[in-house]
């Protein structure tokens, strides 16, 4: 017995000696000693948030945040943004999926390593650099608030269209379409989403799940139904709806676009122009993939986040990629792209409803309008939740007033949600006055930027912060550099293509970026001058 005890003692002594010689262990000990003696920037000892989300909820939140305006609106408007892309829209969706899939995998790995509320902000501030963490998440916060306002604004048009289809009187419809009526309905939609976000988490979960099932099975039903249609069927219905002159004019304009902008990747004479056209279309359609990072912002409210976040995100990306390809193939299988391009060129204010309402079957129009409306409205709930958590994380780290990190009895950050809601309201008013599409381009540039930095963080994490990398339960292993490298290059390329076609939005992006940088330095310096050790604060994860 004494001999066995002696052996065990030797093992313990040898282990302790190994630890004393271990550089990483000694560094941790020094940091722990320093932390005990320093005043950190955290708002309090714990966040006050509640863990209530499982992997299925993460999947549902991601699908609801991503599927919506991009697929049902951009599928048609891309013909105007990139003349000549024609029937290659499904291919452009697949090209746009490359950086989205790479980034989603990086998000899954980072969330399993650094599972805290704030998502992108926590990943980049702890894994790369505090300034870049704030700067990129600042653009995401602004872009997300803008996106919510635009989506609510567009969904209002579909709500009114639904009332019109079911036979509501024209005076009522005219009142709803007036500037005051339109904005009032939009703000009501946002207000309902805000109340759901600040209410009981059980209520929020079930609303998101219901929306998810409507989107999934409704979209699949729409795809299967339209497989029975042919272009001739659509043109005949369009003639009955808009008249033969409108249809012939749209087709003629579309054929002229096809002649002036030929697309053929297999022709050496047109290959380069076609490739540029494809990449331009992919950069425009990338807006449809915005939202993959939505669910990671609530890592602190997820049960077993190291396991459930990766599982939910990967499940969502498979569903979304399949839906996008199926929907785009279906749309252009029965609607001639020449008609879409020509009609959009003749009617710059054309909406998705101009193509949806062509069907001779009222029940079908009602069903499709309802599905698209739900897909758009369902975007708002997860986006509002996600970007409010970014604001919460800033406040918890001391980069915003401490009051913003306050939570209510349900564990919801009410003040962060309120500030985010007010910014969204301003976006709705801006959309009514200035229009929406320049706003969407700004948001896409912002998202591509933050996706680029998420991939850079994942690329450097094994070398720059190996301790965090080794904490991850979902690793990309030998493919880490390859996947994150593809994400970096493709996001950079698509951002460059988009900036080339929307320089005005890029100028707005630069101005707002500088404002974000100034806010960071002001708040950081203010906290340091008050005796807070911000350097140490950013070297550790916030408490749970």
C-alpha positions as CSV (number, residue, x, y, z in Angstrom):
1,X,0.0,0.0,0.0
2,X,2.8,2.4,0.9
3,X,4.5,1.5,-2.3
4,X,1.4,2.4,-4.3
5,X,1.0,5.7,-2.5
6,X,4.6,6.5,-3.2
7,X,4.1,5.7,-6.9
8,X,1.1,8.0,-7.1
9,X,3.0,10.8,-5.3
10,X,5.7,10.5,-7.8
11,X,3.2,10.9,-10.6
12,X,1.7,13.9,-9.0
13,X,5.1,15.5,-8.4
14,X,6.1,14.8,-12.0
15,X,2.9,16.3,-13.4
16,X,3.3,19.4,-11.3
17,X,6.9,19.8,-12.5
18,X,5.7,19.4,-16.1
19,X,3.1,22.1,-15.5
20,X,5.7,24.4,-14.0
21,X,7.8,24.0,-17.1
22,X,4.9,24.5,-19.4
23,X,4.9,28.0,-20.9
24,X,1.2,28.1,-21.6
25,X,0.3,27.1,-18.1
26,X,2.6,29.7,-16.6
27,X,1.1,32.3,-18.9
28,X,-2.4,31.4,-17.7
29,X,-1.2,31.6,-14.0
30,X,0.2,35.1,-14.6
31,X,-3.0,36.2,-16.3
32,X,-5.1,34.8,-13.5
33,X,-3.0,36.6,-10.9
34,X,-3.2,39.8,-12.8
35,X,-7.0,39.5,-13.3
36,X,-7.5,39.1,-9.5
37,X,-5.7,42.4,-8.9
38,X,-7.2,44.5,-11.7
39,X,-10.5,46.3,-12.2
40,X,-12.1,44.8,-15.3
41,X,-14.6,46.4,-17.7
42,X,-17.4,43.9,-17.3
43,X,-20.7,45.3,-16.3
44,X,-21.2,42.7,-13.5
45,X,-20.3,39.1,-12.5
46,X,-22.9,37.4,-14.7
47,X,-25.0,38.4,-17.7
48,X,-28.4,37.6,-16.3
49,X,-29.3,35.9,-19.6
50,X,-31.2,32.5,-19.6
51,X,-30.3,29.4,-21.6
52,X,-33.4,28.3,-23.4
53,X,-32.4,27.4,-27.0
54,X,-31.6,24.0,-28.4
55,X,-30.0,23.0,-31.7
56,X,-33.4,22.9,-33.5
57,X,-34.1,26.5,-32.4
58,X,-30.7,27.6,-33.7
59,X,-31.5,25.9,-37.1
60,X,-34.9,27.6,-37.2
61,X,-33.5,31.0,-36.2
62,X,-30.8,30.7,-38.9
63,X,-33.3,29.6,-41.7
64,X,-35.8,32.4,-40.7
65,X,-33.0,35.0,-40.6
66,X,-31.6,34.0,-44.0
67,X,-34.5,32.9,-46.2
68,X,-36.8,35.8,-47.1
69,X,-36.2,38.9,-49.0
70,X,-33.1,37.7,-50.8
71,X,-34.6,34.7,-52.5
72,X,-38.1,36.1,-53.1
73,X,-37.1,39.6,-54.1
74,X,-33.6,39.5,-55.4
75,X,-34.3,36.6,-57.7
76,X,-36.2,39.0,-59.9
77,X,-34.4,42.3,-59.2
78,X,-31.0,40.9,-60.1
79,X,-32.0,41.0,-63.8
80,X,-32.0,44.8,-63.5
81,X,-28.8,45.0,-61.4
82,X,-26.9,42.7,-63.8
83,X,-28.3,43.0,-67.3
84,X,-27.9,39.7,-69.2
85,X,-27.5,37.3,-66.3
86,X,-30.7,35.7,-67.6
87,X,-31.3,32.1,-66.7
88,X,-27.9,31.8,-64.9
89,X,-29.5,33.1,-61.7
90,X,-29.5,29.6,-60.1
91,X,-25.8,29.3,-60.9
92,X,-25.1,32.7,-59.4
93,X,-26.9,31.6,-56.2
94,X,-24.5,28.6,-56.0
95,X,-21.4,30.9,-56.6
96,X,-22.7,33.2,-53.8
97,X,-23.1,30.2,-51.5
98,X,-19.3,29.5,-51.5
99,X,-18.3,32.3,-49.1
100,X,-21.5,31.7,-47.2
101,X,-20.8,28.0,-46.6
102,X,-17.2,28.7,-45.7
103,X,-18.2,31.4,-43.3
104,X,-20.9,29.3,-41.7
105,X,-18.4,26.5,-41.0
106,X,-16.1,29.1,-39.4
107,X,-19.0,30.5,-37.4
108,X,-19.8,26.9,-36.2
109,X,-16.2,26.4,-35.1
110,X,-15.8,29.8,-33.4
111,X,-19.1,29.4,-31.6
112,X,-18.0,26.1,-30.1
113,X,-14.7,27.7,-28.9
114,X,-16.1,31.1,-27.6
115,X,-19.8,30.6,-26.8
116,X,-20.9,34.0,-25.5
117,X,-23.6,36.4,-26.5
118,X,-22.4,38.9,-29.1
119,X,-21.3,36.4,-31.7
120,X,-19.1,38.2,-34.3
121,X,-18.0,40.8,-31.7
122,X,-16.8,38.2,-29.2
123,X,-15.1,36.0,-31.9
124,X,-13.1,38.9,-33.5
125,X,-12.4,40.9,-30.3
126,X,-11.0,37.9,-28.5
127,X,-9.7,35.9,-31.4
128,X,-8.1,38.7,-33.4
129,X,-8.2,42.3,-32.1
130,X,-10.6,44.3,-29.9
131,X,-10.8,47.2,-32.3
132,X,-11.7,45.0,-35.3
133,X,-14.2,43.2,-33.1
134,X,-16.0,46.4,-32.4
135,X,-15.6,48.0,-35.8
136,X,-16.9,45.1,-37.8
137,X,-19.8,44.4,-35.4
138,X,-20.6,48.1,-35.5
139,X,-21.2,47.7,-39.2
140,X,-23.2,44.6,-38.6
141,X,-25.3,46.3,-36.0
142,X,-26.1,49.2,-38.3
143,X,-26.5,47.0,-41.4
144,X,-28.8,44.6,-39.4
145,X,-31.0,47.5,-38.1
146,X,-31.2,48.8,-41.7
147,X,-32.1,45.3,-43.0
148,X,-34.9,44.9,-40.5
149,X,-36.4,48.3,-41.5
150,X,-36.2,47.5,-45.2
151,X,-37.6,44.0,-44.8
152,X,-40.5,45.4,-42.7
153,X,-41.1,48.0,-45.4
154,X,-41.1,45.5,-48.3
155,X,-43.3,43.0,-46.3
156,X,-45.9,45.7,-45.9
157,X,-46.3,45.8,-49.6
158,X,-47.0,42.1,-49.6
159,X,-49.4,42.4,-46.7
160,X,-51.4,45.0,-48.7
161,X,-51.2,42.9,-51.8
162,X,-52.7,40.0,-49.9
163,X,-55.6,42.1,-48.7
164,X,-56.1,43.3,-52.3
165,X,-56.2,39.7,-53.6
166,X,-58.8,38.5,-51.1
167,X,-61.1,41.4,-52.2
168,X,-60.7,44.2,-49.6
169,X,-62.3,47.4,-50.9
170,X,-60.2,49.8,-53.1
171,X,-60.7,52.8,-50.7
172,X,-59.1,50.8,-47.9
173,X,-56.3,49.6,-50.1
174,X,-55.6,53.1,-51.3
175,X,-55.5,54.3,-47.6
176,X,-53.0,51.5,-46.8
177,X,-50.9,52.4,-49.8
178,X,-50.7,56.1,-48.9
179,X,-47.4,57.2,-47.3
180,X,-49.0,57.5,-43.8
181,X,-50.8,54.2,-44.0
182,X,-47.8,52.3,-45.4
183,X,-45.5,53.6,-42.7
184,X,-48.1,52.9,-40.0
185,X,-48.5,49.3,-41.1
186,X,-44.7,48.8,-41.3
187,X,-44.2,50.2,-37.8
188,X,-47.0,48.0,-36.5
189,X,-45.2,44.9,-37.8
190,X,-41.9,46.1,-36.2
191,X,-43.8,46.8,-32.9
192,X,-45.2,43.3,-32.8
193,X,-41.8,41.7,-33.4
194,X,-40.3,43.9,-30.7
195,X,-43.0,42.8,-28.2
196,X,-42.3,39.1,-29.1
197,X,-38.5,39.7,-28.5
198,X,-39.0,41.3,-25.0
199,X,-41.6,38.8,-23.9
200,X,-41.4,35.2,-22.7
201,X,-38.7,33.1,-24.3
202,X,-41.2,30.2,-24.6
203,X,-43.4,32.4,-26.8
204,X,-40.5,33.5,-28.9
205,X,-39.3,29.9,-29.5
206,X,-42.7,28.7,-30.7
207,X,-43.3,31.7,-33.0
208,X,-39.9,31.0,-34.6
209,X,-40.7,27.3,-35.0
210,X,-44.0,27.9,-36.6
211,X,-42.5,30.4,-39.0
212,X,-39.8,27.8,-39.8
213,X,-42.3,25.1,-40.7
214,X,-44.4,27.5,-42.8
215,X,-41.2,28.6,-44.8
216,X,-39.9,25.1,-45.3
217,X,-43.1,23.2,-46.3
218,X,-44.7,26.2,-47.9
219,X,-41.7,26.8,-50.2
220,X,-41.4,23.1,-51.0
221,X,-45.1,23.1,-51.9
222,X,-44.7,26.1,-54.1
223,X,-41.7,24.5,-55.9
224,X,-43.6,21.2,-56.5
225,X,-46.7,23.1,-57.7
226,X,-44.9,25.2,-60.3
227,X,-43.1,22.2,-61.8
228,X,-46.4,21.6,-63.7
229,X,-46.2,25.1,-65.3
230,X,-44.5,26.0,-68.6
231,X,-43.4,29.3,-70.0
232,X,-46.3,29.3,-72.4
233,X,-48.7,29.0,-69.4
234,X,-47.1,32.0,-67.7
235,X,-47.1,34.1,-70.9
236,X,-50.8,33.3,-71.5
237,X,-51.7,34.3,-68.0
238,X,-49.6,37.4,-68.2
239,X,-51.3,38.4,-71.4
240,X,-54.7,38.1,-69.7
241,X,-53.5,40.0,-66.7
242,X,-51.4,42.9,-68.3
243,X,-52.5,42.8,-72.0
244,X,-50.7,41.5,-75.1
245,X,-48.9,44.9,-75.7
246,X,-47.3,44.8,-72.2
247,X,-46.1,41.2,-72.7
248,X,-44.7,41.7,-76.2
249,X,-43.0,44.9,-75.1
250,X,-41.4,43.2,-72.1
251,X,-40.2,40.3,-74.3
252,X,-38.8,42.6,-76.9
253,X,-36.9,44.6,-74.3
254,X,-35.6,41.4,-72.7
255,X,-34.4,40.1,-76.1
256,X,-32.6,43.4,-76.7
257,X,-30.8,43.0,-73.3
258,X,-29.9,39.4,-74.2
259,X,-28.4,40.7,-77.5
260,X,-26.5,43.6,-75.9
261,X,-25.2,41.4,-73.0
262,X,-24.7,37.9,-74.2
263,X,-24.0,35.3,-71.5
264,X,-22.1,32.1,-72.4
265,X,-19.4,30.7,-70.2
266,X,-18.6,28.0,-72.9
267,X,-17.7,30.5,-75.6
268,X,-14.1,31.8,-75.5
269,X,-15.1,35.1,-77.0
270,X,-17.7,35.9,-74.3
271,X,-16.1,33.9,-71.4
272,X,-14.5,36.8,-69.6
273,X,-17.5,39.1,-69.8
274,X,-19.8,36.2,-68.8
275,X,-17.6,35.4,-65.8
276,X,-17.6,39.0,-64.6
277,X,-21.4,39.1,-65.1
278,X,-21.7,35.9,-63.0
279,X,-19.6,37.2,-60.2
280,X,-21.5,40.5,-60.2
281,X,-24.8,38.7,-60.0
282,X,-23.4,36.5,-57.1
283,X,-22.3,39.7,-55.2
284,X,-25.9,41.1,-55.6
285,X,-27.5,37.8,-54.7
286,X,-25.2,37.4,-51.7
287,X,-27.7,39.6,-49.8
288,X,-29.8,36.4,-49.8
289,X,-27.2,34.7,-47.6
290,X,-27.1,37.4,-45.0
291,X,-27.9,36.0,-41.6
292,X,-25.7,32.9,-41.1
293,X,-24.2,34.6,-38.1
294,X,-27.5,35.5,-36.5
295,X,-27.8,32.5,-34.2
296,X,-24.2,32.7,-32.9
297,X,-25.1,36.0,-31.3
298,X,-27.2,34.2,-28.8
299,X,-24.6,31.6,-27.8
300,X,-25.0,32.7,-24.2
301,X,-28.7,31.8,-24.3
302,X,-28.2,28.3,-25.9
303,X,-28.1,25.1,-23.9
304,X,-24.8,23.3,-24.5
305,X,-23.7,25.9,-27.1
306,X,-20.4,24.1,-28.0
307,X,-22.5,21.2,-29.4
308,X,-25.9,22.8,-30.4
309,X,-24.6,25.9,-32.2
310,X,-22.5,23.9,-34.8
311,X,-25.2,21.3,-35.2
312,X,-27.9,24.0,-35.8
313,X,-25.8,26.1,-38.2
314,X,-24.7,23.2,-40.4
315,X,-28.3,21.8,-40.6
316,X,-29.5,25.3,-41.6
317,X,-26.9,25.8,-44.3
318,X,-27.9,22.5,-46.0
319,X,-31.6,23.4,-46.0
320,X,-31.0,27.0,-47.2
321,X,-28.7,26.1,-50.1
322,X,-31.1,23.4,-51.3
323,X,-34.1,25.8,-51.0
324,X,-32.4,28.6,-52.9
325,X,-31.3,26.5,-55.8
326,X,-34.8,24.8,-56.0
327,X,-36.7,28.1,-55.9
328,X,-34.5,29.9,-58.4
329,X,-34.6,26.9,-60.9
330,X,-38.4,26.7,-60.5
331,X,-39.0,30.4,-61.0
332,X,-37.0,30.6,-64.2
333,X,-38.4,27.3,-65.4
334,X,-41.8,28.8,-66.0
335,X,-41.1,32.5,-66.1
336,X,-39.0,33.5,-69.2
337,X,-36.1,35.5,-67.9
338,X,-36.4,37.8,-71.0
339,X,-39.9,38.8,-69.7
340,X,-38.6,39.5,-66.2
341,X,-35.6,41.5,-67.4
342,X,-37.7,43.4,-70.0
343,X,-40.6,44.1,-67.6
344,X,-38.1,45.4,-64.9
345,X,-36.4,47.7,-67.5
346,X,-39.8,49.1,-68.6
347,X,-41.1,49.4,-65.0
348,X,-38.3,50.3,-62.7
349,X,-40.6,50.2,-59.7
350,X,-41.7,46.6,-60.4
351,X,-42.2,44.4,-57.4
352,X,-42.2,40.6,-56.9
353,X,-46.0,40.8,-56.8
354,X,-46.1,41.9,-60.4
355,X,-44.9,38.4,-61.3
356,X,-46.7,36.5,-58.5
357,X,-50.1,37.9,-59.3
358,X,-50.0,36.8,-62.9
359,X,-51.4,33.3,-62.0
360,X,-55.0,32.8,-63.1
361,X,-55.6,30.9,-59.9
362,X,-56.5,33.2,-57.0
363,X,-55.9,30.5,-54.4
364,X,-52.4,30.0,-55.7
365,X,-51.7,33.8,-55.6
366,X,-53.0,33.9,-52.0
367,X,-50.9,30.9,-50.9
368,X,-47.6,32.2,-52.5
369,X,-48.2,35.8,-51.2
370,X,-48.7,34.4,-47.7
371,X,-45.6,32.2,-47.8
372,X,-43.4,35.1,-49.1
373,X,-45.0,37.5,-46.5
374,X,-44.2,35.1,-43.7
375,X,-40.7,34.5,-45.0
376,X,-40.1,38.3,-44.9
377,X,-41.7,39.0,-41.5
378,X,-39.9,36.0,-40.0
379,X,-36.6,37.7,-40.9
380,X,-37.2,40.5,-38.4
381,X,-37.5,38.4,-35.3
382,X,-34.1,36.8,-35.4
383,X,-32.3,39.9,-36.7
384,X,-33.8,42.0,-33.9
385,X,-32.7,39.4,-31.4
386,X,-29.2,39.0,-32.9
387,X,-28.1,42.6,-33.3
388,X,-29.5,43.6,-30.0
389,X,-27.1,41.1,-28.4
390,X,-24.2,42.8,-30.2
391,X,-25.2,46.0,-28.5
392,X,-25.6,44.1,-25.2
393,X,-22.1,42.6,-25.5
394,X,-20.5,46.0,-26.2
395,X,-22.2,47.4,-23.0
396,X,-21.2,44.3,-21.0
397,X,-17.6,44.9,-22.0
398,X,-17.8,48.6,-21.1
399,X,-17.8,50.0,-24.6
400,X,-21.3,51.4,-24.2
401,X,-23.3,52.7,-21.2
402,X,-23.9,50.0,-18.6
403,X,-27.7,50.5,-18.7
404,X,-27.8,49.0,-22.2
405,X,-26.9,45.6,-20.7
406,X,-29.9,45.5,-18.4
407,X,-32.1,42.4,-18.6
408,X,-35.7,42.0,-17.7
409,X,-37.3,39.3,-15.6
410,X,-37.5,37.0,-18.7
411,X,-33.7,37.4,-19.2
412,X,-34.1,39.6,-22.3
413,X,-31.8,42.7,-22.8
414,X,-34.7,45.2,-23.0
415,X,-32.6,48.4,-23.4
416,X,-30.5,46.9,-26.1
417,X,-33.7,45.8,-27.9
418,X,-35.2,49.3,-27.5
419,X,-32.2,51.1,-29.0
420,X,-32.1,48.7,-31.9
421,X,-35.8,49.1,-32.5
422,X,-35.5,52.9,-32.6
423,X,-32.8,52.7,-35.3
424,X,-35.0,50.4,-37.3
425,X,-37.9,52.9,-37.1
426,X,-35.6,55.6,-38.6
427,X,-34.7,53.2,-41.4
428,X,-38.4,52.7,-42.3
429,X,-38.8,56.5,-42.6
430,X,-35.6,56.7,-44.7
431,X,-36.9,53.9,-47.0
432,X,-40.1,55.9,-47.6
433,X,-38.2,59.0,-48.5
434,X,-35.1,57.7,-50.3
435,X,-35.9,54.2,-51.5
436,X,-34.5,50.8,-50.4
437,X,-32.1,49.3,-52.9
438,X,-29.1,51.5,-52.1
439,X,-29.7,50.7,-48.5
440,X,-29.5,47.0,-49.3
441,X,-26.2,47.4,-51.1
442,X,-24.7,49.1,-48.1
443,X,-25.8,46.2,-45.9
444,X,-24.3,43.6,-48.3
445,X,-21.0,45.4,-48.3
446,X,-21.1,45.5,-44.4
447,X,-21.9,41.8,-44.2
448,X,-19.2,40.8,-46.7
449,X,-16.7,42.8,-44.6
450,X,-17.6,41.1,-41.3
451,X,-17.7,37.6,-43.0
452,X,-14.2,38.4,-44.2
453,X,-13.0,39.2,-40.7
454,X,-14.7,36.1,-39.2
455,X,-12.8,34.0,-41.7
456,X,-9.5,35.8,-41.0
457,X,-10.0,35.2,-37.3
458,X,-10.6,31.5,-37.9
459,X,-7.6,31.3,-40.2
460,X,-5.2,32.8,-37.6
461,X,-6.8,31.4,-34.4
462,X,-4.7,28.2,-34.2
463,X,-1.5,30.3,-34.3
464,X,-2.7,33.6,-32.8
465,X,-4.9,32.2,-30.0
466,X,-4.2,28.4,-29.7
467,X,-5.8,28.2,-26.3
468,X,-9.1,29.3,-27.7
469,X,-8.7,27.1,-30.8
470,X,-8.2,24.0,-28.6
471,X,-11.3,24.9,-26.6
472,X,-13.4,24.3,-29.7
473,X,-15.4,21.1,-29.8
474,X,-16.1,21.5,-33.6
475,X,-12.9,21.9,-35.5
476,X,-12.2,22.1,-39.2
477,X,-8.9,20.3,-38.6
478,X,-6.6,20.0,-41.6
479,X,-9.2,21.9,-43.7
480,X,-9.2,25.0,-41.4
481,X,-6.8,27.0,-43.5
482,X,-8.5,25.9,-46.7
483,X,-12.1,26.7,-45.7
484,X,-11.3,30.0,-44.0
485,X,-9.0,30.9,-46.9
486,X,-11.8,30.3,-49.4
487,X,-14.1,32.4,-47.3
488,X,-11.6,35.3,-47.1
489,X,-10.9,35.4,-50.9
490,X,-14.4,34.9,-52.1
491,X,-15.8,37.5,-49.7
492,X,-13.1,39.9,-50.7
493,X,-13.8,39.3,-54.4
494,X,-17.6,39.7,-54.1
495,X,-17.2,42.8,-52.0
496,X,-14.9,44.3,-54.7
497,X,-17.5,43.4,-57.4
498,X,-20.3,45.0,-55.5
499,X,-18.3,48.2,-54.7
500,X,-17.5,48.5,-58.4
501,X,-21.2,48.7,-59.2
502,X,-22.3,50.6,-56.2
503,X,-19.6,53.1,-55.2
504,X,-22.1,55.5,-53.6
505,X,-23.0,52.7,-51.0
506,X,-19.3,52.2,-50.4
507,X,-18.8,55.9,-49.6
508,X,-21.7,55.6,-47.0
509,X,-20.0,52.5,-45.7
510,X,-16.6,54.3,-45.2
511,X,-18.2,57.2,-43.5
512,X,-20.1,55.0,-41.0
513,X,-17.0,52.9,-40.5
514,X,-15.0,56.0,-39.4
515,X,-17.8,56.9,-37.0
516,X,-17.6,53.4,-35.5
517,X,-13.9,53.7,-35.1
518,X,-14.2,57.0,-33.3
519,X,-16.8,55.7,-31.0
520,X,-14.6,52.7,-30.0
521,X,-11.5,54.9,-29.3
522,X,-13.6,57.4,-27.3
523,X,-15.3,54.8,-25.1
524,X,-12.1,52.7,-24.7
525,X,-10.0,55.7,-23.6
526,X,-12.8,56.9,-21.3
527,X,-12.8,53.5,-19.5
528,X,-9.0,53.4,-19.2
529,X,-8.9,56.9,-17.7
530,X,-11.5,55.8,-15.1
531,X,-9.1,53.0,-13.9
532,X,-10.5,50.1,-15.9
533,X,-8.0,47.6,-17.2
534,X,-9.4,47.2,-20.7
535,X,-6.4,45.3,-22.0
536,X,-6.9,42.4,-19.6
537,X,-10.7,42.6,-20.1
538,X,-10.2,41.8,-23.8
539,X,-7.8,38.9,-23.0
540,X,-10.6,36.8,-21.3
541,X,-14.1,35.8,-22.2
542,X,-17.0,37.6,-20.5
543,X,-18.7,35.7,-17.6
544,X,-21.7,33.7,-18.5
